Amino acid sequence: MSDFSTLTYEVDDRVARVTLNRPERGNGITLEMPRELSAAVERADLDPAVHVIALAGNGKGFCGGYDLVASAERRMEGVSDAGAPAGSPLDPLVQLRNHDPEGSWDPTIDYAMMSRNVRGFMSLFHADKPVVCKVHGFCVAGGTDMALCSDLLVIADDARIGYPPARVWGVPTTALWAHRIGPERAKRLLFTGDLITGREAHEWGLAIEAPAAGELDARFEALVKRIGLMPVNQLVMMKLLVNQTLYAQGLHATQVLGTVFDGAARHTAEGYAFQRRAAEAGFKAAVRERDEPFDS
């Protein structure tokens, strides 16, 4: 089925199924996951039997964002180098040291690491074949990069999606919110870090369908199979045609800015304070305190 460590890959009846597979960590994103995602997409693109790519997540939810507990708490024990050679700009220990306000921060090293992740997420957008994403439970923070880079989103009506790191310590690097839901609604979410339900995501045009949770799998499979009926050459041409609209709107330039801003957001006074609190009380406690004022 798979030779990946963070996801599984299998093909059945014209569908390449890519499934995030770190359920014990909420499918948290590691440095390895975007690389494996890109490799899985390439495998699907090169397989003439595949017409459509189905992206999903195992466990209680689709993706809880970056797996930041160890780095935010300044604990790296048990954390692999995720494919980055020791001492390289992609070594997560370099990222960790750069969170120290007493040290220096090199934005180009930060950009090198995060833009690598963006390329992995954007492999879904750049894939020759359509990508349909299924979201259940939750899709937050960096997890939204994968959902929004997909061509179509099917989300359970009770699922929750959004970008809480907009409150502190993050900027959406793939910068697709305005392209997917328009500037006003993108500002509404990013000015607050609020989450919306799957039902609201459908009403806002972010999701193509938002069935009840019990109907999610069936509705997702029906759409994927229907797309799979199309000839591959037609699907490739339709996707290339529509994607030109976003290219013409300057998506790539916006992503450069989003990726640079994401690094800056982790090195503001508020970003350092958040990281210090995570080191003292734990990452989950820091997030809970960050989000508490917005719960009312």
C-alpha positions as CSV (number, residue, x, y, z in Angstrom):
1,M,0.0,0.0,0.0
2,S,2.7,2.5,0.9
3,D,6.4,3.1,1.4
4,F,5.8,6.4,3.1
5,S,6.1,7.2,6.8
6,T,3.6,10.1,7.2
7,L,0.9,9.0,4.8
8,T,-0.4,6.0,2.8
9,Y,-0.7,5.7,-0.9
10,E,-2.8,3.2,-2.9
11,V,-4.6,3.1,-6.2
12,D,-8.0,1.5,-6.9
13,D,-10.3,2.0,-9.8
14,R,-8.8,5.1,-11.3
15,V,-8.3,6.8,-7.9
16,A,-5.0,7.4,-6.2
17,R,-5.7,7.6,-2.5
18,V,-3.3,9.7,-0.4
19,T,-4.2,9.5,3.3
20,L,-2.4,11.4,6.1
21,N,-1.4,8.8,8.6
22,R,-0.2,10.2,11.9
23,P,-3.5,9.9,13.8
24,E,-1.8,9.8,17.2
25,R,-0.6,13.3,16.5
26,G,-3.7,14.6,14.8
27,N,-1.9,14.1,11.5
28,G,0.5,16.9,12.5
29,I,2.8,18.1,9.8
30,T,6.5,17.3,10.0
31,L,9.2,18.4,7.7
32,E,8.9,15.0,6.0
33,M,5.2,15.2,5.2
34,P,5.2,17.8,2.5
35,R,8.1,15.9,0.8
36,E,6.2,12.7,0.9
37,L,3.0,14.4,-0.3
38,S,4.8,15.7,-3.3
39,A,6.3,12.3,-4.1
40,A,2.8,10.7,-3.8
41,V,1.4,13.3,-6.2
42,E,4.2,12.7,-8.7
43,R,3.5,8.9,-8.5
44,A,-0.2,9.5,-9.3
45,D,0.6,11.9,-12.1
46,L,2.9,9.4,-13.7
47,D,0.4,6.5,-13.4
48,P,-1.8,6.4,-16.6
49,A,-4.3,4.3,-14.6
50,V,-5.0,7.2,-12.2
51,H,-7.6,9.8,-13.2
52,V,-8.1,11.6,-9.8
53,I,-6.4,12.0,-6.5
54,A,-8.4,11.6,-3.3
55,L,-6.8,13.3,-0.2
56,A,-8.0,12.4,3.3
57,G,-6.7,11.9,6.8
58,N,-6.8,9.0,9.3
59,G,-8.1,9.4,12.9
60,K,-10.3,12.0,14.5
61,G,-9.7,14.7,12.0
62,F,-8.0,15.7,8.8
63,C,-5.0,17.7,10.1
64,G,-4.3,19.7,13.2
65,G,-1.5,21.7,11.6
66,Y,2.2,21.6,12.2
67,D,3.5,19.2,14.9
68,L,5.1,22.0,16.9
69,V,5.0,20.7,20.5
70,A,8.7,19.7,20.6
71,S,10.0,22.8,18.9
72,A,7.7,25.3,20.8
73,E,8.6,23.7,24.1
74,R,12.3,23.7,23.2
75,R,12.4,19.9,23.5
76,M,13.7,18.0,20.5
77,E,14.1,14.5,22.0
78,G,12.5,11.9,19.8
79,V,12.1,14.3,16.9
80,S,13.7,13.1,13.7
81,D,15.5,15.3,11.3
82,A,12.7,14.6,8.8
83,G,15.1,14.1,5.9
84,A,17.2,17.2,6.6
85,P,21.0,16.5,7.0
86,A,22.3,17.6,10.4
87,G,23.6,21.2,10.2
88,S,21.8,22.0,7.0
89,P,19.4,25.0,6.7
90,L,16.5,22.5,6.8
91,D,17.7,20.9,10.1
92,P,14.8,21.6,12.5
93,L,17.4,22.3,15.2
94,V,18.3,25.4,13.3
95,Q,14.7,26.4,13.3
96,L,14.6,25.8,17.0
97,R,17.7,27.9,17.7
98,N,16.2,30.7,15.6
99,H,13.3,30.9,18.0
100,D,15.7,32.1,20.7
101,P,15.3,35.9,21.1
102,E,18.8,36.0,22.5
103,G,20.2,34.6,19.2
104,S,20.0,35.8,15.6
105,W,17.3,35.0,13.1
106,D,18.2,34.5,9.4
107,P,15.1,35.1,7.4
108,T,16.6,33.4,4.3
109,I,17.2,30.2,6.2
110,D,13.6,30.4,7.6
111,Y,12.4,31.0,4.0
112,A,14.4,28.1,2.6
113,M,12.7,25.7,5.0
114,M,9.2,27.0,4.8
115,S,9.2,27.5,1.0
116,R,10.2,23.9,0.8
117,N,7.0,23.0,2.6
118,V,4.9,25.3,0.4
119,R,6.2,23.5,-2.7
120,G,5.1,20.2,-1.1
121,F,1.6,21.6,-0.4
122,M,1.4,23.2,-3.8
123,S,2.1,19.9,-5.5
124,L,-1.6,19.3,-5.0
125,F,-2.4,22.5,-6.9
126,H,0.2,21.9,-9.6
127,A,-0.7,18.2,-10.0
128,D,-1.7,17.3,-13.5
129,K,-4.8,15.5,-12.2
130,P,-7.6,16.8,-10.1
131,V,-7.3,16.5,-6.3
132,V,-10.4,16.2,-4.1
133,C,-9.9,16.6,-0.4
134,K,-12.1,15.1,2.3
135,V,-12.2,16.9,5.7
136,H,-13.7,15.4,8.8
137,G,-13.3,16.6,12.4
138,F,-10.9,19.4,12.1
139,C,-8.6,21.1,9.6
140,V,-6.7,23.9,11.2
141,A,-3.5,26.0,10.9
142,G,-1.0,24.4,8.4
143,G,-3.6,21.7,7.6
144,T,-5.6,24.3,5.7
145,D,-2.7,24.6,3.3
146,M,-3.3,21.1,2.0
147,A,-7.1,21.5,1.9
148,L,-7.0,24.8,0.1
149,C,-4.3,23.6,-2.4
150,S,-6.6,20.8,-3.4
151,D,-9.0,21.5,-6.3
152,L,-12.2,20.6,-4.5
153,L,-13.1,20.3,-0.9
154,V,-15.8,18.1,0.6
155,I,-16.2,18.7,4.3
156,A,-18.5,17.3,7.0
157,D,-21.0,19.9,8.0
158,D,-19.9,19.7,11.7
159,A,-16.1,19.8,10.9
160,R,-14.1,22.9,11.8
161,I,-11.7,24.7,9.6
162,G,-9.6,27.9,10.0
163,Y,-6.3,29.4,10.8
164,P,-5.9,30.2,14.6
165,P,-2.1,31.0,14.3
166,A,-3.3,34.3,12.7
167,R,-3.6,35.4,16.3
168,V,0.1,34.9,17.0
169,W,3.0,32.8,15.6
170,G,1.9,32.3,12.0
171,V,0.8,33.5,8.6
172,P,-0.7,31.2,5.9
173,T,2.2,30.5,3.7
174,T,0.2,29.2,0.7
175,A,-1.8,32.4,0.8
176,L,-4.9,30.9,-0.8
177,W,-7.6,32.2,1.5
178,A,-8.4,35.3,-0.6
179,H,-8.4,33.3,-3.8
180,R,-10.8,30.7,-2.4
181,I,-13.3,32.9,-0.4
182,G,-12.7,36.4,-1.5
183,P,-10.8,39.2,0.3
184,E,-13.6,40.3,2.7
185,R,-14.2,36.8,4.1
186,A,-10.5,36.0,4.1
187,K,-10.0,39.1,6.2
188,R,-12.8,38.1,8.5
189,L,-11.0,34.8,9.3
190,L,-7.5,36.1,9.4
191,F,-8.3,39.2,11.4
192,T,-9.6,36.9,14.2
193,G,-8.2,33.5,13.7
194,D,-11.7,32.1,14.0
195,L,-12.8,28.7,12.8
196,I,-15.9,28.1,10.7
197,T,-18.0,25.0,10.4
198,G,-18.1,22.8,7.3
199,R,-21.6,24.1,6.7
200,E,-20.3,27.7,6.7
201,A,-17.4,26.7,4.5
202,H,-19.9,25.5,1.9
203,E,-22.0,28.6,2.2
204,W,-18.9,30.7,1.7
205,G,-17.8,28.8,-1.4
206,L,-14.8,27.2,0.2
207,A,-16.2,23.7,0.0
208,I,-18.1,22.2,-2.9
209,E,-20.2,20.0,-0.6
210,A,-20.8,19.8,3.2
211,P,-22.8,16.7,4.0
212,A,-23.7,15.4,7.4
213,A,-20.8,13.6,9.0
214,G,-22.5,10.2,8.5
215,E,-22.9,10.9,4.8
216,L,-19.4,12.3,4.2
217,D,-17.7,9.2,2.9
218,A,-20.5,8.3,0.5
219,R,-20.8,11.8,-1.0
220,F,-17.0,12.1,-1.3
221,E,-16.7,8.7,-3.0
222,A,-19.6,9.6,-5.4
223,L,-17.8,12.8,-6.5
224,V,-14.4,11.2,-6.8
225,K,-15.8,8.3,-8.9
226,R,-17.8,10.7,-11.1
227,I,-14.6,12.7,-11.9
228,G,-12.8,9.5,-12.5
229,L,-15.2,8.7,-15.4
230,M,-13.6,11.6,-17.4
231,P,-10.7,10.9,-19.8
232,V,-7.4,11.9,-18.2
233,N,-6.5,14.2,-21.0
234,Q,-9.7,16.2,-20.6
235,L,-9.1,16.5,-16.8
236,V,-5.6,17.7,-17.3
237,M,-6.7,20.4,-19.8
238,M,-9.6,21.5,-17.6
239,K,-7.4,21.9,-14.6
240,L,-4.7,23.8,-16.5
241,L,-7.3,26.1,-18.0
242,V,-8.9,27.1,-14.7
243,N,-5.6,27.3,-12.8
244,Q,-4.4,30.0,-15.2
245,T,-6.8,32.4,-13.5
246,L,-5.0,32.1,-10.2
247,Y,-1.6,32.3,-11.8
248,A,-2.7,35.5,-13.5
249,Q,-3.9,37.0,-10.2
250,G,-0.3,36.8,-8.9
251,L,-0.6,33.7,-6.6
252,H,3.1,32.9,-6.7
253,A,4.1,36.4,-5.7
254,T,1.6,36.4,-2.8
255,Q,3.0,33.1,-1.6
256,V,6.5,34.5,-1.3
257,L,5.1,37.3,0.9
258,G,3.1,34.9,3.0
259,T,6.1,32.6,3.5
260,V,8.4,35.5,4.5
261,F,5.7,36.9,6.8
262,D,5.2,33.5,8.5
263,G,8.9,33.6,9.6
264,A,8.5,37.2,10.8
265,A,5.4,36.3,12.8
266,R,7.4,33.8,14.8
267,H,10.1,36.4,15.7
268,T,8.0,39.4,16.8
269,A,7.8,40.3,20.5
270,E,4.5,38.5,20.7
271,G,5.9,35.5,18.9
272,Y,8.8,35.2,21.3
273,A,6.4,35.6,24.3
274,F,4.2,32.8,22.9
275,Q,7.2,30.5,22.5
276,R,8.5,31.3,26.0
277,R,5.1,30.5,27.4
278,A,5.1,27.2,25.5
279,A,8.5,26.3,27.0
280,E,7.2,27.1,30.5
281,A,3.7,25.6,30.4
282,G,3.6,23.4,27.4
283,F,2.5,24.1,23.8
284,K,-1.1,23.1,24.4
285,A,-1.4,25.4,27.4
286,A,0.1,28.3,25.4
287,V,-2.4,27.7,22.6
288,R,-5.3,27.5,25.1
289,E,-4.3,30.8,26.7
290,R,-3.9,32.4,23.3
291,D,-7.3,31.3,22.1
292,E,-9.2,31.8,25.4
293,P,-10.2,35.5,24.8
294,F,-11.8,34.4,21.6
295,D,-14.0,31.7,23.1
296,S,-16.8,34.0,24.3
